């Protein structure tokens, strides 16, 4: 799978996890002690995240990296069909 598509799917996964938790960008930003623009920038693809940041976001959303991977794999399968 190409790197650009994978980045897009990772962004989609994080956004979907936030929406599933019924949390706004502002609420998530407050939870992770970052400005709202931090969440906006990574959700729009303007900023990349380190794995520790993905982990912390997952934890604040009550999810795990395994949950992230499962959702990501689902989006990947959809993208390849």
Buried (B, 14 or more C-beta within 10 A) or exposed (E): EEEEEBEBBBBBBBBBBBEEBEBEBEBBBBBBEBEBEBBBBBBEEEBEBEEEBBBBBBEBBEBEEEBBEEBBEEBBEEEEE
